[in-house]
Each structure stands twice: as structure tokens, then as C-alpha cells.
Amino acid sequence: MQGKRMSLHKPLYARFNFKGITLEGEYVPQWTDYFSPEGCDTNPLTEPGLGYIRPFDKEYRQSIIDRNMAMYRHDYESFMRLGDIVECDAFVSSDKLCRVDNALLVQDLEMIEEKELSVEKKEMVSCRIDIVHRMLRLSKNMADSDPELISTLEEVFNKLETDDYIPLRYKRVTLIEKISSLFKIIFGKNNA
């Protein structure tokens, strides 16, 4: 898409149940080109179909990432595929999107408008920053990255970023690293 100004698609929102808990999040249809200004082909508000739901709650997103890293036995810090940008911290709307043994399937999916959301704007922005951050990191690490895309992502990231933004953790923490970290806290850095 050389010469065309690229941007992120307009967010879509969903309310859903997961294990009896009602959550809200950003809905990303399976066919969405996240890098395209057009987004998706149909109207997901009337035809939700297959898609991913990224919960606004940061702890849920981090838990999903940690679970996926443990299951696949690699960390996203050193290996992230294009498909992982959305999938790594998302629930799925259909078992057709589930990888083997990786079904985080939601129930009672309901598409909603932004004005119907009950979460604070800060949580929505944090969710958006995380995915832009991942897109930017992946784009910078790809050999054939489009400089215009990187520039656009940096621009969007800088507009969204706040002083208190803390990125999600994309590195696996092993038991040995946890114990080592604990020793450093208890005995000081030089004695561990």
C-alpha cells in the first residue's frame, strides 16, 4: 500500500462471558487486516462470525499471554509471528479459531457500541496501546518492513502512550528465574 496513508481500523467492542464472569473487550474479526484503514469486509455488529476478543482488563491479557507462552514453550520476546499480534492475548468467539488444546472460548458474545461500555477509557487505551506496541515491535524486526508503516505505527503509539503505560510481559519466566529474583530481593543483588 505504498503512497496510501495507513492507520488502524476503527475499534469494535464486545461484551461476553468467560467462566461465568462478564467482561468487555475489543473485537477483532478473523479477516481483519489490522494494518488496513478499511478494517473488515462485513459489519460485525450484525454478523459477528469468527473473531478474537481482546479483554480490556490487563490482568486477563497478561494471563492469556503467559498461558500461551507456557503451552508453546517459547516467549514472544524472541519469537512472534504475524498471527500472534492479535491472538496472543485474546479469547476466541468460535471453536473454529482454537488451536489444539488452546480453547479460550467465550460464551454469550454480544457486539456493543462504545457508549455501552462500562470500562474506563484508560483501560480501553491501555488495550489499544498494547497491540500497537506489538505491531511496532514486529514491524521493526521484519527484514522487509515498510518504513511508512513503521512511521505510522510510531505516530499512533506516541499519540496513545501515557506516562504510566507499562507494556505487557512477553518473556517467559522460568521457576529458576523466579527463585533467582526472590534471592535478589531477599539477599541483595550481589549475593544471589
Buried (B, 14 or more C-beta within 10 A) or exposed (E): EEEEEBBBBEBBBBBBEBEEEEBBBBBBBBEBEBBBBEBBEEEBEEEBEEBBBBBBBBEBBBBBBBBBBEEBEEBBEEEBEEEBBBBBBBBBBBEEBEEEEBEBBBEEBEBBEEEEBEBEEEBBBBBBBBBBBBBBBBBEEEEEEBEBBBEBBBEBBEEBBEEEEEEBBBEBEEEEEEEEEEEEEEEEEEEE
